[in-house]
Amino acid sequence: MSQPKSDDVSGIVRAFKHAVNMAPAQLEKWLETEASKTVGFKGAAGGESVGHRSGRRIVRLLQKKTDDLTAGDLAHMRKVVGYVKRHLAQRPDGSVRDTPWRQSLMNWGHDPMRH
């Protein structure tokens, strides 16, 4: 498998950093909360949600140097960007402060209440 071109990598990284608006420490702290662990699709096993697992990987990605990113890392970054974009388009009416919608986005590293 060949490595993506450097401009592809920089575009993916830029889109990822735009989609993920939580710092690694903020995201880690959020992922420790009960609310974080209760939202999202759990799959057949009913264990950790897809978003929670993704959040743990996002923390590691935020701490990596661009030159150290693997093709798998870049693929996950694209997945995060797509998820955040799709989920933001489904914003519910009214206050979102304590909604599962916001909590799910936060598992993916995006807090819609941050500007």
Secondary structure, 3 states (H helix, E strand, C coil): CCCCCHHHHHHHHHHHHHHCCCCHHHHHHHHCCHHHHHCCCCCCCCCCCHHHHHHHHHHHHHHCCHHHCCHHHHHHHHHHHHHHHHHHCCCCCCCCCCCHHHHHHHHCCCCCCCC
